[in-house]
Amino acid sequence: MFDAAPRTLKSLAAFVWYSGIVVLFIKSTSLLLAAKKIHPDENWVWLAAFCGVVLGVIKAKYLFRRLCLKNLKRIDTLVDPKLWHFYRIHFYIFLFTMVTLGSLLSRSALAQGNYSMLLVMAFVELSVGIALLGSSHCFWEKTEN
């Protein structure tokens, strides 16, 4: 009943990957806009965005691409793949932890109205979003069997 083809698992993995991109771009943009409202004449917002993009490109090339390819190869080697096997269990735990922490931090008194904290959180979230985007081409490359 819950059996799934490797192609289905790869599509589900890509869906989660791209969902993360969208969510992180929306969230980092709203954090940058909130920081810009606090100090409209400061250019730190632009620096945080630029540095987030640069770090994201580096992470995409040297970390996220390898992780994505490793997961896709793992999917290809599954003997009896089930619908939930598109990521390993520790990924689900990690994802839940990161989403929860990010949500709590952005809504906490620590971030609300705190210019520096808004910039740091936007920088981190933008860099992860860019890394996800920059490594997402792995889902569409032809793999050698």
Helices and strands as residue ranges (DSSP letters): H 6-38, H 44-59, I 60-64, H 65-77, G 83-86, H 89-107, H 115-135, G 136-139
